[in-house]
Amino acid sequence: MPVIFGVAGGLAVGLVYFGALWATVRRIPDARSPGSLLLVSYVARLALAAAGFYGILRLGELPALLAALLGFVTMRYVVMRQIRAGMEAPWS
């Protein structure tokens, strides 16, 4: 059961991380200070991802963490596929 929670958690962390990244990239052209936007976005995304993976790690099992990493990477491919297809991301 922890592996299922790990995959679900990894998918959720990946959706938030890559969704926020996509939103940041779309805002760069209109940003007054693109460097600051990128830095703040990176730190916030990193903190959220670290907190998410830490929460999954608290399940106490290495397979759950590995499953979460698999879910995270899977979500990256899902988001990239949507972007390449020219579709609007579901979180916008």
C-alpha positions in Angstrom: 0.0 0.0 0.0 2.8 2.5 0.7 4.0 2.1 -2.9 0.6 3.1 -4.2 0.7 6.2 -2.0 4.2 6.8 -3.2 3.2 6.8 -6.9 0.2 9.0 -6.2 2.3 11.4 -4.2 5.0 11.5 -6.8 2.4 12.3 -9.5 1.0 15.1 -7.3 4.4 16.6 -6.6 5.3 16.3 -10.3 2.1 18.0 -11.3 2.7 20.9 -8.9 6.4 21.2 -9.8 6.1 21.1 -13.5 2.8 23.0 -13.6 4.4 25.8 -11.7 7.4 25.7 -14.0 5.2 25.9 -17.1 3.3 28.9 -15.5 6.7 30.6 -14.8 8.0 30.1 -18.3 4.8 31.6 -19.7 5.1 34.6 -17.5 8.7 35.4 -18.4 8.0 37.7 -21.4 5.7 40.0 -19.3 7.9 40.0 -16.2 9.6 43.2 -15.0 12.4 41.2 -13.6 12.6 37.7 -15.3 15.7 36.7 -13.2 13.9 37.3 -9.9 10.8 35.5 -11.2 12.9 32.5 -12.2 14.8 32.5 -8.9 11.7 32.8 -6.7 9.9 30.2 -8.7 12.8 27.8 -8.5 13.2 28.1 -4.7 9.4 27.7 -4.2 9.2 24.7 -6.5 12.2 23.1 -4.9 10.8 23.6 -1.4 7.5 22.2 -2.3 9.0 19.2 -4.0 11.4 18.6 -1.1 8.5 18.8 1.4 6.4 16.4 -0.7 9.2 13.8 -1.0 10.0 14.2 2.7 6.3 13.5 3.5 6.5 10.4 1.3 9.7 9.3 2.9 8.0 9.5 6.3 6.0 6.5 5.1 9.1 4.7 6.2 9.8 2.5 3.2 12.4 3.0 0.4 10.1 1.4 -2.2 7.5 4.2 -1.6 10.2 6.8 -2.2 11.3 5.1 -5.4 7.7 4.8 -6.5 7.3 8.5 -5.8 10.3 9.3 -8.0 8.9 7.2 -10.7 5.6 9.1 -10.5 7.4 12.4 -10.5 9.4 11.5 -13.7 6.2 10.1 -15.3 4.4 13.5 -14.7 7.3 15.2 -16.4 6.7 13.2 -19.5 3.0 13.8 -19.3 3.5 17.6 -19.1 6.1 17.7 -21.8 3.8 15.7 -24.1 1.0 18.1 -23.5 3.2 21.1 -24.2 4.7 19.6 -27.4 1.2 18.8 -28.6 0.3 22.4 -28.3 -2.4 21.8 -25.8 -3.2 24.1 -23.0 -2.0 22.7 -19.7 -5.0 21.6 -17.5 -3.9 23.7 -14.5 -4.1 27.1 -16.3 
